[in-house]
Amino acid sequence: MPRPGSAPIDSPPLIGDVTRFQHVWEGWFRLIAALFSNTSSVSTPTITASPFTYQNNTTFLQQAIVTGAVTTVAFSRDGTIYLNINGLVVILSAGDFIRLTYPGPAKPVLTLVPL
């Protein structure tokens, strides 16, 4: 039976020496970082006729910022039941919808910022 303190995991690795334990954790951290990494950039979809509906078809969160003249901004998780909201900044999860109703020929601008 080994003495306490003599097990290989108890001995400090040499400088620059990667242990199996460190290698496993490095892979785990890289996997988690890849799940939450986002290489997308800010986008502005083309607004069509009112009411305009946008769905977040990505796998990450998006911050939707609405500028310009809008009558209503509505939010939905399923695309059928919409909740009118007062804000012009909405956080969209994957699959969420935002619907913009606007008057006149001047169209609002929808800016999508990945989070």
Rosetta blueprint (number, residue, H / E / L):
1 M L
2 P L
3 R L
4 P L
5 G L
6 S L
7 A L
8 P L
9 I L
10 D L
11 S L
12 P L
13 P L
14 L L
15 I L
16 G L
17 D L
18 V L
19 T L
20 R H
21 F H
22 Q H
23 H H
24 V H
25 W H
26 E H
27 G H
28 W H
29 F H
30 R H
31 L H
32 I H
33 A H
34 A H
35 L H
36 F H
37 S L
38 N L
39 T L
40 S L
41 S L
42 V L
43 S E
44 T L
45 P L
46 T L
47 I L
48 T L
49 A L
50 S L
51 P L
52 F E
53 T E
54 Y E
55 Q E
56 N L
57 N L
58 T L
59 T L
60 F L
61 L L
62 Q E
63 Q E
64 A E
65 I E
66 V E
67 T E
68 G L
69 A L
70 V L
71 T L
72 T E
73 V E
74 A E
75 F E
76 S E
77 R L
78 D L
79 G L
80 T L
81 I L
82 Y L
83 L E
84 N E
85 I E
86 N L
87 G L
88 L L
89 V E
90 V E
91 I E
92 L E
93 S L
94 A L
95 G L
96 D L
97 F E
98 I E
99 R E
100 L E
101 T E
102 Y L
103 P L
104 G L
105 P L
106 A L
107 K L
108 P L
109 V E
110 L E
111 T E
112 L E
113 V E
114 P E
115 L L
